[in-house]
Every structure is written in structure tokens, then in C-alpha cells.
Amino acid sequence: MAQPPKPAETKRRIRDSDSAPFIYFDTAGAYGVTGGAVQIELVARILVPLTDGGVSVELLTTGRLRCTPAGARHLQESIQKTLDMLSHPQPAPAAGTATLN
């Protein structure tokens, strides 16, 4: 008896993880390829208070991406689709008139 076809890789259900970090960054500070793996360093601009009341601006590594070339292409596609969404903003919801009881 023939086995049913397996679902496509992109159709797999994604399990959620409460421990997955949120990574904020302002730029990709460095990137490269080593042994076929894509490497990207994510960097955020931070403000550090000084003892004299001033502020120093520093750059801090907030994450390190390591992935296969296929993973990098998926990330690139997701980022492009997200940027496309920004060019078509959703209208603001109308003000509600309902009252709370």
C-alpha cells in the first residue's frame, strides 16, 4: 500500500516556546560565511549614563544569527514580506460607541 505524501516542510506546525527570546536590534553590525553557515551579528544602540550627568552612546551586540543558506533565504523573504506590509498600512479602527456595564 502506498504511503500518503508528506506535507511540505513549510507546512509544519510551529511549536511555541515561552523561553524564546525577543531580540531588538538597530543594525547588522557584521556578517559573513564560515563553513557554509551564514553569520550575522545584531547590534543595538544604547545610552550609558555617565557620572557627570552626561550620556555615552555605545553599540551592544544583542544577538548572533547562525543559519544555513536556505534559512537565510527564508528570513530574507519574511523580512521582505513584512516590509511590504508596512507600505500598505491597515486603517485605524473606528472609535467604539459601546458602553461598559
C-alpha positions, 0 to 999 in steps of 0.5 A: 500500500502506498504511503500518503505524501508528506506535507511540505516542510513549510507546512509544519506546525510551529511549536511555541516556546515561552523561553524564546527570546525577543531580540531588538536590534538597530543594525547588522553590525557584521556578517559573513560565511564560515563553513557554509553557515551564514553569520550575522551579528545584531547590534543595538544602540544604547545610552550609558549614563555617565557620572557627570550627568552626561550620556555615552552612546555605545553599540551592544551586540544583542544577538548572533544569527547562525543559519544555513543558506536556505534559512537565510533565504527564508528570513530574507523573504519574511523580512521582505514580506513584512516590509511590504506590509508596512507600505500598505498600512491597515486603517485605524479602527473606528472609535467604539460607541459601546458602553461598559456595564 
